């Protein structure tokens, strides 16, 4: 089984860890990990790293995400989605198309967002959802996220239903967007469905369902994407032949031992190649090439 990433289309009702557990069983390999959690009710793109590719999961952290979501006006729950306990209901008949358009238009750029209490965030070393389930009182501070774009794709005000697409930075909670929009409209709202359509390099059109992966047999090798191809934000560096062994052994190289062949947009972190083979990831620090992850 070669190392790399499988673009999984996560089914509803599965946790991200459920997907990893299934792939460990199917692929007969222990080293498997996903690059970003999806809530159980969500579907869509879940990149899963296989083998040595698990060592570079951290470099997917800043990938931009895109989602298609549905929300229902007039209801507020403790989880901010339709699975939670209803806290309040309200009339939404006064909401019009102009108000919805303006609310989404304002929800762009740099936004201070408060994550849900039912989330995987750690508060004092414990997951927020565990504290919430125990009835503990705790505070989650607002944090800045970036909404690059959003658009309403379906609006049914008679039934209080809105569908929208959003492209955003890491750490954005789509449930919170629904709740924030509902508050802005004065009637509350909950998320009723969510599909991640893209995550960095990965697109839903090129993803595989669990059933497709199970049925692939030996052809599953073709589903595994080489890790270096997917690290779009990292630049590229070519090592001189006499520095390849040094890199593999974790040793740094001066500037005369390598050349940058593509710029980096990720803190001077680069994919490193020797004789055309992907060797790992390194940083350029004070003119030197410093190995970070050797995965050959």
Phi, psi and omega in degrees: 000121181281159179279150178157203185232137173254129178273096184269138171265096186295132176280157176295146178090348178263142168278165177297326178290330175300318180298314180298319180297318178297318181291326175300320180290316183291318185270349182057048179217139184276324186281090179218136178203148181267163185261001180175124187294139168246138177300152180307320182286345183278155175235174171109201192299119174224094178293130181239122181275139183239134176067225183296341179296341178296341181286345184248016181305322184300336184277359173264359189301324184265008182300138174290141180244149174233143184222153166244125186230157174234145180221156181238126179283155171091003181224139174235133179234168181289334180265353183072008173229178189289346182278348188274179177281130182290125179262329186198147171235153183210158179282136180241010186294341179274352180286131179241173184299322180298318180296318179296313180301315181293324180295316179289323179299322181285339184269061180221163180079212180279121185233136172272116186237138176262115179300155179294151175291332174269077180215172183273006177301146178264130177240111182058035177088358180239150179292139181300321183293331176292316178297319181295319180294332179274359179077017180289149175264126180204163183242137172247122183282148176298149175221155185276130173234170181237123174261105183286325179195151170208154179203141177278124182257340178208133181224115178234086185289336178299321180257004178067034184247134178227135171242141181211161176244142182216141173241129192210171178279171175300155177081003179277132176257117181290328174302321180290325175302313180301316180295317180297317179296318179299320177294320179296325180278351175083012183229354184079162178194154176230152174283134181248343179199151180208131175229125174276120185264342178201149174213100183058237181295333194270137182235148183294331179296339183249016182268167180237138175284163178302317180297319179297321179292317180297319184279352187289332182062225180295339180289353179299335178304325182286344179277344184273119182269131176306135188302319186295331180296327188273349183272070189297326186280342181276140178286190180230142177227137175254123178277144168294147185305326183281001179246001182296310180298321179299317180297314181300328179275003176085017182264146180284163178228139175287171186299337179278002180256003181201168174218141178281125180252347175206136183290159179251142174247022183226074172051042179058034175260137187227151166279135185248133181235144173226123185055034178082358181261136178288122184254333182155202185236141181215164175246150172260114184233118180054039177085353181255151176267117184247114180301135175247315179220115174260118186238009178289000000 
